[in-house]
Amino acid sequence: MFIKVLLTIIFLAVMVGVGVYSHKQARSVDGFVLGGRAVGPWLSAFAFGTSYFSAVVFVGYAGQFGWKYGLSSAWIGIGNAVIGSLLAWLILGRRTKLMTQHIESRTMPDFFGTRYQSQSLRVVASVIAFVFLIPYTAGVYKGISTLFEMGFGIPYEYCVIGMAVFTAIYVIFGGYKATAMNDFIQGIIMLFGIVTVIAAVLASQGGLFTAVDKLATLPSDADPSVNGGFASWFGPDPWNLLGVVVLTSLGTMGLPQMVGKFYSITDESAIRRGTIISTIFAFIVAGGCYFLGGFGRLFGTPPTLPNGRLDFDAIIPSMLATLPDILIALVVLLVLSASMSTLASLVLTSSSTMTLDLIYRDKKALPGEVEEGSIDDIVAERVERRKVVVMRVLIVFFIVISLLIALNPPTFIAQLMGISWGALAGAFLAPFMLGLYWRGVTPAAVWACFIWGVGLTVVNMLLGNPINPINCGAIAMVGGFPVVWLVSLFSKKLPTELVDRMFACYKK
């Protein structure tokens, strides 16, 4: 216990220290939200990866889907690396960096407002982002606190509150630069931790080949007379597995906290290097998490909830409970690293979105236009500082709301994430990606996609989830593309001259 406590105290002290160190660079809005748009490839790539993978993946998804699909759940991690990281950087990285800098966009709702010339879109997008990032944040809290309870014996409620306080401290002090620097440190811990934990878990089962052989002898849930499904290439339920791959991989391209990493990277050469780093990171961390979860059935049946259903969120903690104390301490640091980085990204995204896109909605002149009026430098600096103060206050507000949900979570971690990612990426993915490439996307098409993504997710939830939230989220994301395309064909286009000015950034 002494080792666990000591390592955790050192870890938290370093996180807070980085926040204090970065405080000077977080006094302006650009510095607080984007790190001055001068974050290098290593920090950006690790920030992307650590924001992507948290306790939601390690505890919630790896446990639940490892139990359901066995070793085939590793395809989720491979999809996360290839689609969620490699393709996300290749498709969005350069174009997002250039256009958002060209039109001076700081957030995803700000992009919608400027790209489609609609303040209403900007406001609605900011509300959608704020509301649907909350359940995801609650899921992250639940994941880390479940593992902390196992490792330290500290009551769940105290764990949740403690994580919230420490995350708030370093984000409020240092903004995005502190978050990115801490993400790098946390990413190193995650890489080392996942490799070590997999080796230890497999060793406890007699090695890799023995563990796979044991898994192959287990009967299928659907047909107990059939063995081997959990050790097969595509598992016992390949179609639902595909839904999870789509949700967790494609979703990154439509999430504000993920796309925001491309806003802040330094230049195009850094994007190329960041692409490679981020993809390797995802292969190791995501692939490792789901591969580990695939062996969950070898450690016995997890406890049941009061309603009689299996407690999927207890699978990974129960797998790790038998490890030596030093390895449990490493696991706690691994999940703590993954979770605090994601929490920092979520609260920073939510507060900046609400501040810049709802409370302060500055109308910007596009490149080539003359600004209607200006204010002197002293007043401008005061306004910038006021915005940063408001963002810091909203960080606290957002954390408090998330805490209230986390203290009484309504469902499993995986379902919380499904609802959040489904609504956000269902609404934002298609109009954002197509808006970077296709000049013909119309404001009406963006409205239609907002209604489609949020509407499908909310209606499904109100009806008691007749469609599994995971599959519903995947349908919302993929379905957004035909919605945007069809509505754009039959609705009023933006002026050609206006769109040409926005796309001029790609000719430089």
C-alpha positions in Angstrom: 0.0 0.0 0.0 2.9 2.4 0.8 4.2 1.9 -2.8 0.8 2.5 -4.3 0.2 5.7 -2.3 3.7 7.0 -2.9 3.6 6.5 -6.7 0.1 8.1 -6.9 1.2 11.1 -4.8 4.3 11.6 -7.1 2.1 11.3 -10.2 -0.5 13.8 -9.0 2.3 16.2 -7.8 3.9 16.2 -11.3 0.5 16.8 -13.0 -0.2 19.8 -10.8 3.4 21.0 -11.2 3.1 21.0 -15.0 -0.1 23.0 -14.6 1.6 25.7 -12.5 4.6 25.7 -14.9 2.3 26.3 -17.9 0.3 29.1 -16.2 2.1 32.0 -18.0 1.2 30.6 -21.5 -2.5 30.3 -20.5 -3.4 34.0 -20.1 -4.8 34.6 -23.6 -7.7 32.6 -25.2 -5.4 31.1 -27.9 -2.9 30.2 -25.2 -5.5 28.6 -22.9 -7.5 26.8 -25.6 -4.9 26.0 -28.3 -1.5 26.3 -26.7 -0.8 29.3 -29.1 -1.2 26.9 -32.1 2.4 25.9 -31.6 2.2 22.4 -30.1 4.7 19.9 -31.7 4.1 16.5 -33.2 5.0 14.4 -30.2 2.8 16.4 -27.7 0.0 16.6 -30.3 0.1 12.8 -31.1 0.2 11.8 -27.4 -2.6 14.3 -26.6 -4.7 12.8 -29.4 -4.1 9.2 -28.2 -4.5 9.8 -24.4 -7.7 11.8 -25.0 -8.9 8.9 -27.1 -8.2 6.1 -24.7 -9.2 6.3 -21.0 -10.8 4.2 -18.3 -13.8 4.0 -20.5 -11.7 1.8 -22.9 -9.5 0.0 -20.3 -12.2 -0.8 -17.7 -15.6 -0.4 -19.5 -15.1 -1.4 -23.2 -12.2 -3.9 -22.8 -14.1 -5.6 -20.0 -17.6 -5.7 -21.6 -16.6 -6.5 -25.2 -13.8 -8.8 -24.2 -16.4 -10.8 -22.4 -18.8 -10.8 -25.3 -16.5 -11.3 -28.2 -13.3 -12.9 -26.7 -10.1 -12.4 -28.6 -11.9 -11.0 -31.6 -12.4 -7.8 -29.5 -8.8 -7.0 -30.5 -10.3 -5.9 -33.9 -11.8 -3.0 -32.0 -8.3 -1.8 -31.1 -7.0 -2.4 -34.6 -9.9 -0.4 -36.0 -9.1 2.4 -33.5 -5.5 2.5 -34.7 -6.3 2.3 -38.5 -9.5 4.3 -38.7 -9.6 6.3 -35.5 -6.0 7.4 -35.6 -4.3 6.9 -39.0 -7.2 7.8 -41.2 -8.3 10.6 -38.9 -4.9 12.3 -39.2 -4.6 11.7 -42.9 -8.1 12.9 -43.7 -8.6 15.7 -41.2 -5.1 16.7 -39.9 -3.8 19.1 -42.7 -7.2 20.4 -43.8 -8.4 21.1 -40.3 -5.2 22.9 -39.4 -5.1 25.1 -42.5 -8.8 26.0 -42.7 -9.4 26.7 -39.0 -6.3 28.9 -38.8 -7.4 30.6 -42.1 -10.9 31.5 -40.7 -9.6 32.0 -37.1 -11.7 29.2 -35.7 -10.9 28.0 -32.2 -13.6 25.4 -31.6 -15.7 23.0 -33.6 -18.9 25.1 -33.1 -16.9 28.2 -34.1 -16.0 26.3 -37.3 -19.7 25.6 -38.1 -20.6 29.2 -37.4 -17.9 30.7 -39.7 -17.8 28.0 -42.4 -21.5 28.0 -42.9 -22.1 31.7 -42.0 -24.6 31.0 -39.3 -24.4 32.1 -35.6 -27.4 29.9 -34.9 -25.5 26.8 -36.0 -22.6 27.9 -33.8 -24.9 28.3 -30.7 -26.7 25.0 -31.2 -23.5 23.1 -31.8 -22.0 24.5 -28.6 -25.1 23.3 -26.6 -24.9 19.9 -28.2 -21.2 19.6 -27.4 -21.7 20.7 -23.8 -24.7 18.5 -23.1 -23.4 15.3 -24.7 -19.8 15.5 -23.4 -21.2 15.2 -19.8 -22.2 11.5 -20.0 -18.8 10.6 -21.5 -17.1 12.4 -18.7 -19.2 10.6 -16.1 -18.2 7.3 -17.7 -14.5 8.2 -17.4 -15.0 9.0 -13.7 -16.8 5.7 -13.1 -14.0 3.8 -14.8 -11.1 5.2 -12.9 -13.0 5.1 -9.6 -13.9 1.5 -9.9 -10.3 0.6 -10.3 -9.1 2.9 -7.5 -11.6 1.2 -5.2 -10.1 -2.2 -6.1 -6.5 -1.0 -5.7 -6.7 1.2 -2.6 -9.9 0.2 -0.9 -11.0 3.8 -1.0 -14.8 4.3 -1.3 -16.0 5.0 -4.8 -17.4 8.5 -4.0 -14.1 9.8 -2.6 -12.2 8.5 -5.7 -14.6 10.3 -8.0 -14.3 13.6 -6.1 -10.5 13.3 -5.8 -10.0 12.8 -9.6 -12.2 15.7 -10.3 -10.3 18.1 -8.0 -6.8 17.2 -9.3 -7.9 17.4 -13.0 -9.5 20.8 -12.4 -6.4 22.2 -10.7 -3.9 21.5 -13.6 -6.4 22.4 -16.4 -7.5 25.7 -14.7 -3.8 26.6 -14.1 -2.2 25.7 -17.4 -4.9 25.2 -20.0 -4.2 23.3 -23.2 -0.4 23.4 -23.0 -0.4 21.9 -19.5 -2.9 19.3 -20.8 -0.6 18.4 -23.7 2.6 18.2 -21.6 0.8 16.0 -19.0 -0.6 13.9 -21.9 2.9 13.1 -23.0 3.9 12.0 -19.5 0.7 10.0 -19.1 1.1 8.4 -22.5 4.6 7.1 -21.6 3.1 5.5 -18.5 0.2 4.0 -20.6 2.6 2.4 -23.1 4.8 0.9 -20.5 1.9 -0.1 -18.3 -0.2 -1.9 -20.9 2.7 -4.1 -22.1 3.7 -5.0 -18.5 0.1 -5.8 -17.5 -0.6 -8.0 -20.5 2.6 -10.0 -19.9 1.7 -10.5 -16.2 -1.9 -11.5 -16.9 -0.9 -14.1 -19.6 1.9 -15.4 -17.3 -0.8 -16.1 -14.6 -2.6 -18.3 -17.1 0.4 -20.3 -18.2 1.5 -18.1 -21.1 -0.2 -17.0 -24.4 -0.8 -20.3 -26.1 -2.1 -22.0 -22.9 -4.5 -19.0 -22.3 -5.8 -19.2 -25.9 -6.3 -23.0 -25.6 -8.3 -22.4 -22.3 -10.4 -19.8 -24.1 -11.1 -22.2 -27.0 -12.7 -24.7 -24.6 -15.3 -22.3 -23.3 -18.9 -22.7 -24.7 -20.7 -20.0 -26.5 -23.4 -18.0 -24.7 -25.8 -18.4 -27.6 -25.3 -22.1 -28.1 -23.6 -23.9 -25.1 -22.9 -26.9 -27.4 -20.5 -24.9 -29.5 -16.9 -24.3 -28.2 -14.1 -22.1 -29.5 -16.0 -18.9 -30.5 -14.2 -16.8 -28.0 -10.8 -17.8 -29.5 -11.9 -17.4 -33.2 -10.9 -14.7 -35.6 -14.3 -12.9 -35.7 -15.9 -14.2 -32.5 -19.4 -15.3 -31.7 -21.2 -12.1 -32.9 -19.3 -10.4 -35.8 -22.1 -8.0 -36.8 -22.4 -6.4 -33.3 -18.6 -6.4 -33.1 -18.6 -4.3 -36.4 -20.9 -1.8 -34.8 -18.5 -1.3 -31.9 -15.5 -0.9 -34.3 -17.5 1.8 -36.3 -18.6 3.7 -33.2 -15.2 3.7 -31.4 -13.1 4.3 -34.6 -15.1 6.6 -36.9 -16.4 8.6 -34.0 -13.0 10.3 -33.3 -13.4 12.3 -36.5 -16.5 14.0 -35.2 -15.7 14.7 -31.6 -14.8 18.3 -30.6 -12.1 17.2 -28.0 -10.3 15.0 -30.6 -10.5 17.3 -33.7 -9.3 20.2 -31.6 -5.8 18.6 -31.5 -5.4 19.4 -35.2 -6.1 23.1 -34.5 -3.1 23.5 -32.3 -0.3 21.6 -34.0 2.5 23.7 -35.4 2.7 23.0 -39.1 2.2 20.4 -41.9 5.5 18.6 -41.3 4.5 18.1 -37.7 1.2 16.6 -38.9 3.0 14.0 -40.9 5.2 13.0 -37.9 2.2 13.1 -35.6 0.3 10.7 -37.8 2.9 8.0 -37.4 3.3 8.5 -33.7 -0.4 8.6 -33.0 -1.1 5.4 -35.0 1.7 3.4 -33.2 0.4 4.6 -29.9 -3.1 3.5 -30.7 -2.0 0.0 -31.9 -0.2 -0.6 -28.6 -2.7 0.9 -26.2 -6.0 0.2 -27.8 -5.0 -3.1 -29.3 -3.5 -4.1 -25.9 -6.5 -3.1 -23.9 -9.0 -5.2 -26.0 -6.6 -8.1 -26.3 -6.3 -8.2 -22.5 -10.1 -8.0 -22.1 -10.5 -11.0 -24.4 -9.2 -13.2 -21.7 -11.7 -12.0 -19.1 -13.7 -15.3 -19.0 -10.6 -17.2 -17.7 -10.9 -15.3 -14.4 -14.4 -16.4 -13.5 -17.8 -14.9 -13.8 -18.0 -11.2 -12.7 -20.4 -10.2 -9.9 -24.0 -9.4 -10.7 -25.9 -6.1 -10.3 -29.1 -5.8 -8.2 -31.1 -6.3 -11.5 -29.4 -9.7 -12.1 -27.2 -8.5 -15.0 -23.5 -9.1 -15.0 -21.4 -6.1 -13.8 -19.2 -5.7 -16.9 -17.3 -2.8 -15.4 -16.0 -5.2 -12.7 -14.4 -7.6 -15.1 -11.0 -5.9 -15.6 -10.6 -4.9 -11.9 -11.3 -8.6 -11.0 -8.7 -9.8 -13.5 -6.1 -7.5 -12.0 -6.9 -8.0 -8.4 -4.7 -11.1 -8.3 -1.6 -9.3 -9.5 1.3 -8.4 -7.2 0.9 -5.0 -5.4 3.6 -3.3 -7.5 1.8 -4.3 -10.7 -1.6 -3.1 -9.2 0.1 0.2 -8.5 1.3 0.4 -12.1 -2.3 -0.4 -13.4 -3.7 2.3 -11.2 -1.2 4.8 -12.6 -2.0 3.5 -16.2 -5.7 4.1 -15.8 -5.2 7.3 -13.8 -3.0 8.6 -16.7 -5.5 7.6 -19.4 -8.4 9.0 -17.5 -7.0 12.3 -16.3 -5.8 13.1 -19.8 -9.3 12.4 -21.2 -11.0 14.4 -18.5 -8.7 17.3 -19.0 -9.5 17.3 -22.7 -13.2 17.0 -22.1 -13.5 19.8 -19.5 -11.3 22.2 -21.6 -13.4 21.5 -24.7 -16.7 22.0 -22.9 -15.7 25.2 -21.1 -14.1 26.8 -24.2 -17.1 25.9 -26.4 -19.5 27.5 -24.0 -17.4 30.6 -23.4 -16.4 31.3 -27.0 -19.5 30.1 -28.8 -22.4 30.9 -26.4 -21.4 33.6 -24.0 -18.9 35.6 -26.2 -19.8 35.2 -29.9 -17.4 37.5 -31.7 -18.2 38.0 -35.3 -15.0 37.5 -37.3 -14.2 38.9 -40.7 -13.2 36.3 -43.2 -9.8 36.6 -45.0 -10.3 39.2 -47.7 -13.0 41.1 -45.8 -12.7 44.4 -43.9 -13.5 44.2 -40.2 -16.3 46.6 -39.4 -14.8 47.9 -36.2 -11.8 47.4 -33.9 -11.0 48.0 -30.3 -7.7 49.2 -28.8 -5.1 46.8 -27.5 -5.7 47.5 -23.8 -9.5 46.8 -24.1 -8.8 43.7 -26.2 -6.4 42.3 -23.6 -9.0 42.8 -20.9 -11.6 41.0 -22.9 -9.2 38.1 -23.6 -8.5 37.8 -19.9 -12.2 37.9 -19.0 -12.9 35.1 -21.4 -10.1 33.0 -19.8 -11.7 33.6 -16.4 -15.1 32.6 -17.6 -13.6 29.4 -19.1 -12.0 28.6 -15.8 -15.3 29.1 -13.9 -17.1 26.9 -16.5 -14.5 24.1 -16.0 -15.7 23.9 -12.4 -19.3 24.0 -13.4 -18.9 21.2 -16.0 -17.0 19.0 -13.5 -19.6 19.4 -10.9 -22.4 18.3 -13.3 -20.4 15.3 -14.4 -19.7 14.4 -10.8 -23.4 14.3 -10.0 -23.9 11.8 -12.8 -20.8 9.8 -11.9 -21.9 9.5 -8.3 -25.1 7.8 -9.5 -24.3 6.4 -12.9 -27.5 5.3 -14.9 -25.9 2.5 -16.9 -22.7 0.8 -17.9 -19.6 2.8 -18.9 -19.9 1.5 -22.5 -23.5 2.7 -22.8 -22.6 6.1 -21.4 -20.0 6.5 -24.1 -22.3 5.1 -26.8 -24.9 7.8 -26.1 -22.3 10.6 -26.0 -20.3 9.6 -29.1 -23.4 8.7 -31.0 -25.0 12.1 -30.6 -21.9 14.1 -31.0 -20.3 12.3 -33.9 -23.7 11.7 -35.5 -24.4 15.4 -35.5 -20.9 16.7 -36.2 -18.9 14.2 -38.2 -20.4 14.5 -41.7 -20.8 18.3 -41.9 -17.3 18.9 -40.4 -15.5 16.4 -42.7 -17.4 17.2 -45.8 -17.1 20.9 -45.0 -13.3 20.7 -45.3 -13.5 19.0 -48.7 -16.7 19.9 -50.5 -17.7 23.4 -51.3 -21.3 22.4 -51.9 -22.3 21.7 -48.3 -25.2 24.0 -47.3 -26.3 25.4 -43.9 -29.6 23.5 -44.2 -27.7 20.2 -44.6 -25.8 20.9 -41.4 -29.1 21.6 -39.5 -30.5 18.3 -40.9 -27.4 16.4 -39.7 -27.7 18.0 -36.2 -31.3 16.9 -36.0 -30.5 13.4 -37.4 -27.6 12.6 -35.0 -29.1 14.1 -31.8 -32.7 13.0 -32.7 -31.8 9.4 -33.3 -29.8 9.1 -30.1 -32.3 10.8 -27.9 -35.4 9.0 -29.4 -33.7 5.7 -29.0 -32.8 6.5 -25.4 -36.4 7.6 -24.6 -37.9 4.5 -26.1 -35.7 2.3 -23.8 -32.9 1.6 -26.3 -34.7 -0.7 -28.8 -31.5 -0.3 -30.8 -28.3 -1.1 -28.7 -26.8 2.4 -27.9 -23.5 1.2 -29.5 -25.1 0.2 -32.8 -27.4 3.3 -32.7 -24.3 5.5 -32.4 -22.7 3.8 -35.3 -25.9 4.2 -37.4 -26.0 7.9 -36.5 -22.4 8.5 -37.6 -22.6 6.7 -41.0 -26.1 7.9 -41.7 -25.0 11.6 -41.4 -23.1 11.4 -44.7 -26.1 10.7 -47.0 -28.2 13.2 -45.0 -25.7 16.0 -45.6 -25.3 15.0 -49.3 -29.0 14.8 -50.1 -30.0 18.0 -48.3 -27.1 19.9 -49.9 -28.3 18.9 -53.4 -31.7 20.5 -52.8 -31.0 23.5 -50.5 -29.7 27.0 -51.0 -25.9 27.2 -51.5 -23.6 29.7 -49.9 -22.3 32.5 -52.2 -19.5 31.2 -54.4 -17.1 34.1 -53.7 -17.5 33.5 -49.9 -16.7 29.8 -50.2 -13.8 30.5 -52.5 -12.2 32.7 -49.9 -12.5 30.0 -47.3 -10.9 27.3 -49.5 -8.1 29.6 -50.6 -6.0 28.3 -47.7 -5.4 25.0 -49.5 -3.8 26.8 -52.5 -0.9 28.3 -50.4 
